[in-house]
Amino acid sequence: MQVILLEPSRLGKTGEVVSVKDGYARNWLIPQGLAVSATRTNMKTLEAQLRSIEKRQAQEKAVAEDLASRLNGVAVELSVRAGEGKIYGAVTHQDVANSLDQLGFDVDRRKIDMPKTVKEVGEYDIAYRAHPEVTIPMKLVVHAAK
């Protein structure tokens, strides 16, 4: 049976037409909302949806590139309690997101890449994944509070 995938899975990407066994399609994929049968009307509907998705993704990428141009060269500075170069606790993704929010950038903490746990005073390379195709490198400067 031919089905159109609505969710990415091990069978393929969203929007792909794949061939699966009838029972798998009728008993699992279609009832779970993971696929629809590949009829002409469903194909036309899918094509229209894919066009709108492509437009939305292009807009999201443009917004991400705009954010990248504004965040270019921004250093995130955090002042934390520390003793002898060691931080009490750790600098988290949320701390970085709050600091960027104070600078006027609305970011999602889950999209911040920190290569390791920051538990010492110093300078670190971090990145913000604004879009799957747009990654913004930044510096994180952690210094002891006075």
N, C-alpha and C positions, 0 to 999 in steps of 0.2 A: 504494500500500500504506500502510495506517495503522500507525504505530509510536509507542511511548511512549518519550520521551527519558529516558535515565538520567543524562546529563551535560548541563550547559548548553552550548549551541553557537549557531552562527549561525542554526540552525533554530528555536530557542526555548529555554525554560527547562526545568529538570528537572521531569519529571512531565507535561509537555504531550503531548497526542496530536497528531501532525502527519502530513500526507500527503506521502510521498516516492515517487520512482520505485522500482519493484520491485528493479531491479538495485542501486541505491544502498543500499537497505535490506539486501538479502541478501548483497551483496559487501563492504560497508564498515561500516555502522552496527551490525548485529547481531554479526558476527564480532569487531569491535573492542570490544564491550561498551558501546557508546554508546546503544543502543536495544534494545527488545524489541518483537515484534509485538503489536499491540493486540487481544488476545483477551479474552474475558470474565474468565478466571481471572487473566490478567496485570493487568487493570484492578482487580480486587478486591484483589490483592496490593499493587498500587501504592497504592491508597487506604489500606490499613492501614499501609504504610510511610510515606506522607505524614503520617498522623496521628501516628505515633511521631516523625517528624522535627520536626513542629510542636511537640510536647511538649518535645523536646530543645532546640529553639531557644528556647522560652520559658524553660526552665531556664537556658540559657546567658545569655540577656538578663538574668535576675534576678541571676545571679552578677556580670555586668558592671555592673549598676546598683549592687550592693552595693560592688564595688570602686570605682566612681565616687564613692560617698558617703564612702568611707574615704580616697580620694586627693584629695578636694576641698580645695583650699587648700595642698596640699603643694608646697613649692619644692625642687627638686633642686639641691643645691649641690655643685660640683666644684672642687677645688683642683688646678690643673695648673701645670706649669713654663711660665713665660712670661718674655719680655723686652720691655720697653717696650710693653706692652699686647698684644703678639702672642704667640700660643701656639706652643710648639714642637710641631709636629704639628697635630692637630685633635681635637676632642671628637666621639666616634662614638656611634652608637646603643647599642653595647655598653657604653660608659662610663656612659651614662644608666641602662641596665638594671641594671648592677652597683650603681650608687648607690641605685636603688630597692630592689634586693634587700637591701642593707645596712639599709634602713629597714624591711624586713619585708614588702615587696610583691613577689610573684612575677609578673614580667611577661615578655612575649615581646618581644625587641628589634626584631623585624620589624614590630611594630605601633606603634612609636614614630614619630611624624611630627615631623621637624625641618625647618623651612622652608628652611634653607640650611646650608652647611658652617660649623661654628663654629670659627673660627680666631683669634678675638680675645676678650679678657677683656670680660665684660659680662653683660647680662641678656637672655634670649631667651624667646619664647613657643614652647612645644612642646605636643604633644597625644599622648594614648595612645588608640588605637582598640581598645577592649576588646571591641566587638561592632559589626557594621555599623550599628547604630542608636544606639550609645553611644560618644561621643567625649569624652575627659576632658582639658580644657585644664590645663596646668601651666606653671610658670615654671622656667627653667633659669638658674641663676646660676653663672657661671664667674669665678673669681678666681685670681690668681697665688699659687702656693705660696711660702711664706717660707723 
